[in-house]
Amino acid sequence: MIIAILLFTLTELIGRFHPVLVHLPIGMLLLAAIFQLVSLKQKTVSLGPAIHITLFGGMLSAIFSAVSGYLLSTTEDYDASLISTHQWFGLAVAVVSIGAYILNKQQNKYTKWVILIMTILVVVTGHLGGSITHGSDYLTKVFSSDENISSNTKRKPISNVQEAVAYTEVIQPILNSKCVGCHGVNKQKGKLRLDLPDLIMKGGKDGVIIMAGNADESELIKRILLSKDNKDHMPPIEKPQLSKHEMELLHWWISSGADFTQKIKSIPQSEKIKPVLLALQSGEILEEIKQSDIPDKEVEKADDQAIQKLKARGISVSTVSQKSNYLTINYVAVDAITEKDLNLLEPLSKQIIWLKLSNTKLSDQQMEIISSLKSLTRLSLERTSITDKGILTLQKLTSLQYINLIGTKVTSKGLAQLKDLNKLTKIFLYQTSITGTDWNELKKTFPKATIDSGGYTMPLLEGDTSELKAAVIRK
């Protein structure tokens, strides 16, 4: 049993060298072809030895690449047809390169034609390999206008979010940008595909990943919420991660039954998800930390023990980028926040620049601890219990650029206490106690800030107890 495990591990290890080895035959065999082409000119100094050496090196690396490629295909889940075609062409490259080497050694007159065939095979095989890794349309998608092709493509606002089909216009773009690269038509890690409704509900080799009506027990949500250093976390840490709002949208859709045809207006919407849905009409709330939001001055690495204490409490901790030590902290899985929970932040006060306390039972009495985090640039306090009293403590946060107070009891008078925060440029105030002429006064108080009061129309849904009126973004 142990020997079998060791053999499987060795096989997988050799297979994983394929991406490294595969570039050698491409480079060396193409170089041999170039030398052969140059040598055809009579006045050119003989390149015979160079052709011989590059063909020999290319031949050996082509053989090793073919073997490692086959071993890799047995340990990863790829599209069978693409893999099969790529393997045959890879084998052809290896065989033809052996033939080219032998003929060149014999100075056979047909060597140049065999090298030409070998060059064509190398190009085709390389293209097929790229198709497996990046998708069959990776050469042409740069010309496409499809907004969902790349995770780097900014999604267009939905003109009327309530009339949109939830899966097609909200959920599918999230899956396409963050999941389908590893779970689509070309590659299916864990035998799982997330590009078609039937296949999504079918699940993968470990079973179903979506339990309609129960997001918390759905494997898809569980994997997303795992710590990034967990090997089962999805997407992998080197891939673009889901934003908090993308997670909320997936959670809401699954909790509501994971229907693939319903319009958003037909699906129950909690007070928590309504602002997120509304934001799809503008994109404001869904934006992530940009490079410009990160302080220019770098900070030392955070204390590992302090981070582990936060994670042990179920608090999400991650760096804002791979090249920075600054942190974003999210209490998404913590409801009843205690003073002890907030004290865990103090050892990381220099590193924390984005703190998310949304939908927690945060009180005014606990805000004093937050005010000690002097590096904060973004603070999300939506749907918490804070009032004007708690806002007063934030006057110390001189680096604050962004604050989200959606669904709180904050008034214009309380918010005006932050007027001396010169870097504060984005304020979200949907469903607060700010009404009427207060908006004009706030604009005078914060002349440089974009003040978002909701800004989007939303039809009255069955079960709503009050009318939601249109508001505007004031800038």
C-alpha positions as CSV (number, residue, x, y, z in Angstrom):
1,M,0.0,0.0,0.0
2,I,2.8,2.4,1.0
3,I,4.7,1.6,-2.2
4,A,1.6,2.3,-4.3
5,I,1.1,5.7,-2.6
6,L,4.8,6.5,-3.2
7,L,4.5,5.6,-6.8
8,F,1.4,7.7,-7.3
9,T,3.1,10.6,-5.5
10,L,6.2,10.2,-7.7
11,T,4.0,10.0,-10.9
12,E,2.2,13.2,-9.9
13,L,5.4,15.0,-9.1
14,I,7.0,14.1,-12.5
15,G,3.7,15.2,-14.2
16,R,3.8,18.6,-12.5
17,F,7.2,19.3,-14.2
18,H,5.5,19.3,-17.6
19,P,4.8,23.1,-17.7
20,V,8.6,23.6,-17.0
21,L,9.9,21.0,-19.5
22,V,7.5,21.8,-22.3
23,H,9.1,25.1,-23.1
24,L,12.5,23.5,-23.8
25,P,11.5,21.6,-27.0
26,I,9.5,24.6,-28.2
27,G,12.6,26.8,-27.9
28,M,15.3,24.4,-29.0
29,L,13.4,22.8,-31.9
30,L,12.4,26.2,-33.3
31,L,15.9,27.4,-32.9
32,A,17.1,24.4,-34.9
33,A,14.6,25.3,-37.6
34,I,16.0,28.9,-37.7
35,F,19.6,27.6,-38.0
36,Q,18.5,25.3,-40.8
37,L,16.8,28.1,-42.7
38,V,19.9,30.4,-42.3
39,S,22.3,27.6,-43.4
40,L,20.4,27.3,-46.7
41,K,22.1,30.4,-47.9
42,Q,25.4,29.4,-49.6
43,K,27.4,32.4,-48.2
44,T,26.5,31.6,-44.6
45,V,29.1,30.0,-42.4
46,S,28.1,26.4,-41.7
47,L,25.7,26.0,-38.8
48,G,25.9,22.2,-39.0
49,P,27.2,21.7,-35.4
50,A,24.6,24.2,-34.0
51,I,21.7,22.5,-35.8
52,H,23.0,19.1,-34.5
53,I,23.2,20.2,-30.9
54,T,19.8,22.1,-30.8
55,L,18.1,19.1,-32.5
56,F,19.6,16.7,-29.9
57,G,18.5,18.9,-27.0
58,G,15.1,19.5,-28.5
59,M,14.6,15.8,-29.2
60,L,15.4,14.8,-25.6
61,S,13.3,17.5,-24.0
62,A,10.4,16.6,-26.4
63,I,10.5,13.0,-25.2
64,F,10.6,14.1,-21.5
65,S,7.8,16.6,-22.1
66,A,5.6,13.9,-23.8
67,V,6.1,11.5,-20.8
68,S,5.5,14.2,-18.1
69,G,2.5,15.5,-20.1
70,Y,0.9,12.1,-20.1
71,L,1.5,11.6,-16.3
72,L,0.0,15.1,-15.7
73,S,-3.1,14.2,-17.6
74,T,-3.7,11.2,-15.3
75,T,-3.7,13.4,-12.2
76,E,-5.6,16.4,-13.4
77,D,-9.1,16.8,-14.8
78,Y,-9.1,18.2,-18.3
79,D,-11.3,18.1,-21.4
80,A,-10.7,14.6,-22.7
81,S,-10.9,15.5,-26.4
82,L,-8.4,18.4,-26.1
83,I,-6.0,16.3,-24.0
84,S,-6.1,13.4,-26.5
85,T,-5.4,15.6,-29.5
86,H,-2.6,17.5,-27.6
87,Q,-1.0,14.2,-26.5
88,W,-1.0,12.8,-30.1
89,F,0.6,16.0,-31.5
90,G,3.1,16.0,-28.6
91,L,4.0,12.4,-29.4
92,A,4.3,13.3,-33.1
93,V,6.7,16.2,-32.2
94,A,8.9,13.8,-30.2
95,V,8.9,11.1,-33.0
96,V,9.6,13.6,-35.8
97,S,12.3,15.4,-33.8
98,I,14.1,12.0,-33.4
99,G,13.8,11.5,-37.2
100,A,15.1,15.0,-37.9
101,Y,18.1,14.4,-35.6
102,I,19.0,11.1,-37.3
103,L,18.6,12.5,-40.8
104,N,20.7,15.6,-39.9
105,K,23.4,13.4,-38.5
106,Q,23.4,11.5,-41.8
107,Q,23.3,14.8,-43.7
108,N,20.3,13.5,-45.6
109,K,18.9,15.9,-48.2
110,Y,15.4,15.5,-46.8
111,T,16.4,16.8,-43.4
112,K,15.1,20.3,-44.2
113,W,11.6,19.0,-45.0
114,V,11.4,16.9,-41.9
115,I,12.4,20.0,-39.9
116,L,9.7,22.0,-41.6
117,I,7.1,19.3,-40.6
118,M,8.5,19.3,-37.1
119,T,8.1,23.1,-36.8
120,I,4.5,23.0,-37.9
121,L,3.8,20.3,-35.3
122,V,5.5,22.3,-32.6
123,V,3.3,25.3,-33.3
124,V,0.1,23.3,-33.4
125,T,1.0,21.4,-30.2
126,G,1.8,24.6,-28.4
127,H,-1.5,26.1,-29.4
128,L,-3.4,23.0,-28.2
129,G,-1.5,23.2,-24.9
130,G,-2.5,26.9,-24.5
131,S,-6.1,25.9,-25.3
132,I,-6.1,23.4,-22.4
133,T,-4.7,25.9,-19.9
134,H,-6.4,29.1,-21.0
135,G,-9.5,28.0,-23.0
136,S,-10.0,27.2,-26.6
137,D,-10.8,30.8,-27.4
138,Y,-7.7,32.3,-25.7
139,L,-6.4,33.8,-28.9
140,T,-9.6,35.3,-30.0
141,K,-11.3,36.4,-26.8
142,V,-9.3,39.6,-26.7
143,F,-11.5,40.8,-29.6
144,S,-14.7,39.8,-27.9
145,S,-17.1,42.2,-26.3
146,D,-18.3,39.6,-23.8
147,E,-18.1,41.2,-20.4
148,N,-17.9,37.8,-18.6
149,I,-14.9,36.4,-20.3
150,S,-12.2,37.8,-18.0
151,S,-12.1,38.3,-14.3
152,N,-10.4,41.6,-15.0
153,T,-13.3,42.9,-17.1
154,K,-15.5,45.4,-15.3
155,R,-19.1,44.3,-15.4
156,K,-21.6,46.7,-17.0
157,P,-24.3,48.0,-14.6
158,I,-27.7,46.3,-14.9
159,S,-30.2,49.0,-16.0
160,N,-33.1,47.5,-14.0
161,V,-31.9,44.9,-11.6
162,Q,-35.4,43.8,-10.5
163,E,-36.2,42.7,-14.1
164,A,-33.0,40.8,-14.5
165,V,-32.8,37.0,-14.4
166,A,-30.9,36.2,-11.2
167,Y,-28.8,33.4,-12.5
168,T,-28.1,34.7,-16.0
169,E,-27.3,38.3,-15.2
170,V,-25.9,38.1,-11.6
171,I,-24.7,34.6,-10.6
172,Q,-23.4,33.3,-14.0
173,P,-21.0,36.3,-14.4
174,I,-19.6,35.6,-11.0
175,L,-19.0,31.9,-11.8
176,N,-17.6,32.7,-15.2
177,S,-15.1,35.2,-13.9
178,K,-14.0,33.3,-10.7
179,C,-14.7,29.6,-11.2
180,V,-15.1,28.4,-14.8
181,G,-11.4,28.7,-15.5
182,C,-10.9,25.5,-13.4
183,H,-14.4,24.1,-13.7
184,G,-15.5,24.6,-17.3
185,V,-15.5,23.0,-20.6
186,N,-11.7,22.8,-21.0
187,K,-10.8,21.8,-17.4
188,Q,-12.8,20.2,-14.7
189,K,-11.0,20.0,-11.4
190,G,-12.6,17.4,-9.2
191,K,-14.9,16.4,-12.1
192,L,-16.8,19.6,-11.5
193,R,-18.2,22.0,-14.1
194,L,-19.8,25.3,-13.2
195,D,-20.6,26.6,-16.7
196,L,-24.0,24.9,-17.2
197,P,-27.0,24.7,-14.9
198,D,-27.5,20.9,-15.0
199,L,-23.8,20.4,-14.4
200,I,-23.7,22.8,-11.5
201,M,-26.5,20.9,-9.7
202,K,-24.9,17.6,-10.6
203,G,-21.7,18.4,-8.6
204,G,-18.4,16.7,-8.9
205,K,-16.6,13.6,-7.8
206,D,-17.1,14.5,-4.1
207,G,-20.9,14.9,-4.6
208,V,-23.3,17.9,-4.9
209,I,-21.9,21.3,-4.1
210,I,-25.3,23.2,-3.9
211,M,-28.1,22.4,-1.6
212,A,-30.9,24.5,-2.9
213,G,-32.4,26.5,0.0
214,N,-29.5,25.9,2.4
215,A,-26.5,27.9,1.5
216,D,-24.6,27.3,4.7
217,E,-24.6,23.6,4.1
218,S,-23.6,23.9,0.4
219,E,-20.1,22.8,-0.3
220,L,-19.6,25.7,-2.8
221,I,-20.1,28.3,0.0
222,K,-18.1,26.3,2.5
223,R,-15.1,26.2,0.2
224,I,-15.3,29.9,-0.6
225,L,-15.4,30.9,3.1
226,L,-12.4,28.7,4.1
227,S,-9.3,30.6,5.1
228,K,-7.0,31.3,2.1
229,D,-4.2,29.3,3.5
230,N,-6.5,26.2,3.6
231,K,-5.7,23.9,0.7
232,D,-9.4,23.4,0.0
233,H,-10.2,27.1,-0.2
234,M,-11.7,28.2,-3.5
235,P,-10.7,29.9,-5.7
236,P,-7.0,28.9,-5.2
237,I,-5.0,31.7,-3.5
238,E,-3.2,32.5,-6.8
239,K,-6.4,33.1,-8.6
240,P,-8.7,36.2,-8.4
241,Q,-10.8,36.0,-5.2
242,L,-14.5,36.5,-4.8
243,S,-15.4,39.9,-3.2
244,K,-17.6,40.1,-0.1
245,H,-20.6,41.1,-2.2
246,E,-20.1,38.3,-4.7
247,M,-20.1,35.9,-1.8
248,E,-23.3,37.5,-0.5
249,L,-25.0,37.2,-3.9
250,L,-24.1,33.5,-4.2
251,H,-25.3,32.9,-0.6
252,W,-28.6,34.7,-1.3
253,W,-29.2,32.9,-4.6
254,I,-28.6,29.4,-3.1
255,S,-30.6,30.2,0.1
256,S,-33.5,31.3,-2.2
257,G,-33.6,28.0,-4.0
258,A,-30.9,28.3,-6.6
259,D,-33.4,28.8,-9.4
260,F,-32.0,29.3,-12.9
261,T,-35.0,31.0,-14.5
262,Q,-36.5,33.4,-11.9
263,K,-36.2,37.1,-12.1
264,I,-34.8,38.9,-9.2
265,K,-38.2,40.6,-8.4
266,S,-39.7,37.2,-7.8
267,I,-37.1,36.1,-5.3
268,P,-37.4,37.1,-1.6
269,Q,-34.9,39.9,-0.7
270,S,-33.7,40.6,2.8
271,E,-32.7,44.0,4.0
272,K,-29.1,42.8,3.8
273,I,-29.2,41.9,0.1
274,K,-31.3,44.8,-1.2
275,P,-28.4,47.3,-1.2
276,V,-26.1,44.8,-2.9
277,L,-28.6,44.2,-5.6
278,L,-29.2,47.9,-6.0
279,A,-25.4,48.4,-6.3
280,L,-25.5,46.2,-9.5
281,Q,-27.1,49.2,-11.2
282,S,-24.1,51.4,-10.4
283,G,-21.2,49.1,-9.3
284,E,-20.3,51.5,-6.4
285,I,-20.7,49.1,-3.5
286,L,-19.1,46.2,-5.4
287,E,-15.7,47.8,-6.0
288,E,-12.7,46.3,-4.5
289,I,-9.6,47.9,-3.0
290,K,-7.5,49.5,-5.7
291,Q,-3.8,50.1,-5.7
292,S,-4.5,53.8,-5.0
293,D,-6.2,52.9,-1.8
294,I,-3.1,51.3,-0.4
295,P,-0.7,53.6,1.5
296,D,2.5,54.3,-0.4
297,K,4.6,53.7,2.7
298,E,5.0,49.9,3.2
299,V,4.5,48.4,6.7
300,E,6.2,45.5,8.4
301,K,4.7,42.1,8.2
302,A,1.9,41.5,10.7
303,D,2.4,39.3,13.7
304,D,1.5,35.7,12.8
305,Q,0.2,34.8,16.2
306,A,-2.1,37.8,16.2
307,I,-3.5,36.8,12.8
308,Q,-4.0,33.2,14.0
309,K,-6.0,34.4,17.0
310,L,-8.4,36.3,14.7
311,K,-8.8,33.3,12.4
312,A,-9.5,31.0,15.3
313,R,-12.4,33.2,16.2
314,G,-13.7,32.8,12.6
315,I,-12.6,36.3,11.5
316,S,-11.4,36.5,7.9
317,V,-7.9,38.0,7.5
318,S,-6.1,38.5,4.2
319,T,-3.5,40.8,2.6
320,V,-4.9,43.5,0.3
321,S,-2.4,42.3,-2.4
322,Q,0.3,39.7,-2.8
323,K,3.0,42.5,-2.7
324,S,1.7,44.2,0.4
325,N,1.6,43.6,4.2
326,Y,-1.5,45.7,4.7
327,L,-4.6,43.7,5.8
328,T,-8.3,43.6,5.3
329,I,-10.3,42.2,8.2
330,N,-13.8,40.8,7.7
331,Y,-16.1,39.8,10.6
332,V,-18.6,38.2,8.1
333,A,-18.9,35.0,10.1
334,V,-19.1,36.7,13.5
335,D,-22.4,38.0,14.7
336,A,-22.2,38.8,18.4
337,I,-19.0,40.8,18.6
338,T,-17.5,41.2,22.0
339,E,-14.9,43.7,23.3
340,K,-12.5,40.8,23.4
341,D,-13.0,40.2,19.6
342,L,-12.2,43.8,18.8
343,N,-9.1,43.8,21.1
344,L,-7.7,41.2,18.9
345,L,-7.2,44.0,16.3
346,E,-4.9,46.1,18.4
347,P,-1.6,44.2,17.6
348,L,-2.4,44.7,13.9
349,S,-3.3,48.4,14.1
350,K,-0.5,49.4,11.7
351,Q,-1.4,46.8,9.1
352,I,-5.2,47.0,9.0
353,I,-6.5,49.4,6.3
354,W,-9.9,47.9,5.6
355,L,-12.2,46.7,8.3
356,K,-15.6,45.1,7.5
357,L,-18.0,44.8,10.4
358,S,-21.1,44.7,8.3
359,N,-24.3,43.0,9.7
360,T,-22.8,42.5,13.2
361,K,-24.2,43.7,16.5
362,L,-21.5,46.4,16.9
363,S,-22.5,49.0,19.4
364,D,-21.4,52.6,20.1
365,Q,-19.5,51.5,23.2
366,Q,-17.2,49.3,21.1
367,M,-16.3,52.0,18.6
368,E,-13.4,53.4,20.8
369,I,-11.3,50.4,20.0
370,I,-11.8,50.9,16.2
371,S,-10.7,54.5,16.5
372,S,-7.3,53.3,17.5
373,L,-6.7,51.7,14.1
374,K,-5.0,54.8,12.7
375,S,-4.1,53.2,9.3
376,L,-7.7,52.5,8.3
377,T,-8.6,53.8,4.9
378,R,-11.9,51.9,4.6
379,L,-14.5,51.1,7.2
380,S,-17.7,49.1,6.5
381,L,-20.3,49.5,9.3
382,E,-23.5,48.9,7.3
383,R,-26.5,47.4,9.2
384,T,-24.9,47.7,12.6
385,S,-26.3,49.4,15.7
386,I,-24.0,52.4,15.8
387,T,-25.4,55.9,16.1
388,D,-24.0,59.5,16.1
389,K,-22.3,58.8,19.4
390,G,-20.2,56.0,17.8
391,I,-19.4,58.2,14.8
392,L,-17.8,60.8,17.1
393,T,-15.0,58.4,17.9
394,L,-14.0,58.1,14.3
395,Q,-12.6,61.6,14.2
396,K,-9.2,60.1,15.0
397,L,-9.1,58.1,11.7
398,T,-7.3,60.8,9.6
399,S,-6.5,58.3,6.8
400,L,-10.1,57.3,6.3
401,Q,-11.2,57.5,2.6
402,Y,-14.3,55.4,2.6
403,I,-17.1,54.7,5.1
404,N,-20.3,52.6,4.6
405,L,-23.1,53.4,7.0
406,I,-26.0,51.8,5.1
407,G,-28.9,50.7,7.3
408,T,-27.6,52.5,10.5
409,K,-29.3,55.2,12.6
410,V,-26.7,57.9,11.8
411,T,-28.0,61.4,11.2
412,S,-26.5,64.3,9.2
413,K,-25.6,66.0,12.4
414,G,-23.6,62.9,13.6
415,L,-21.9,62.5,10.2
416,A,-20.9,66.2,10.2
417,Q,-18.6,65.3,13.1
418,L,-16.2,63.8,10.5
419,K,-15.9,67.0,8.5
420,D,-12.2,67.4,9.3
421,L,-11.3,64.1,7.7
422,N,-9.9,65.5,4.5
423,K,-9.3,62.2,2.8
424,L,-12.9,61.0,3.2
425,T,-14.2,60.9,-0.4
426,K,-16.8,58.1,-0.4
427,I,-19.8,58.0,2.0
428,F,-22.6,55.4,1.7
429,L,-25.8,56.4,3.5
430,Y,-28.7,54.4,2.1
431,Q,-31.5,53.7,4.6
432,T,-30.1,55.9,7.3
433,S,-31.8,58.6,9.4
434,I,-30.7,61.3,6.9
435,T,-33.7,62.8,5.0
436,G,-35.0,65.9,3.2
437,T,-32.7,69.0,3.2
438,D,-30.0,67.1,5.1
439,W,-28.5,66.0,1.8
440,N,-27.7,69.5,0.7
441,E,-26.1,70.4,4.0
442,L,-24.0,67.2,3.9
443,K,-22.8,68.2,0.4
444,K,-21.6,71.5,1.8
445,T,-20.0,69.8,4.7
446,F,-18.2,67.2,2.5
447,P,-17.5,69.1,-0.8
448,K,-14.9,66.7,-2.0
449,A,-16.9,63.5,-1.2
450,T,-19.3,61.3,-3.3
451,I,-22.3,60.9,-1.1
452,D,-24.4,57.8,-2.1
453,S,-27.9,57.8,-0.7
454,G,-29.0,54.7,-2.7
455,G,-29.4,56.4,-6.0
456,Y,-31.5,53.8,-7.8
457,T,-35.2,53.1,-8.2
458,M,-36.6,49.9,-6.8
459,P,-40.1,48.6,-7.3
460,L,-42.3,47.8,-4.3
461,L,-42.1,44.0,-3.7
462,E,-44.7,41.8,-2.1
463,G,-44.1,41.7,1.6
464,D,-42.5,45.2,1.8
465,T,-44.0,47.4,4.5
466,S,-42.8,50.7,3.2
467,E,-42.3,52.5,0.0
468,L,-38.8,52.9,-1.3
469,K,-38.4,56.2,-3.1
470,A,-35.8,57.2,-5.6
471,A,-32.7,58.9,-4.4
472,V,-29.6,60.2,-6.1
473,I,-25.9,60.1,-5.8
474,R,-24.8,63.5,-4.7
475,K,-21.4,64.6,-5.9
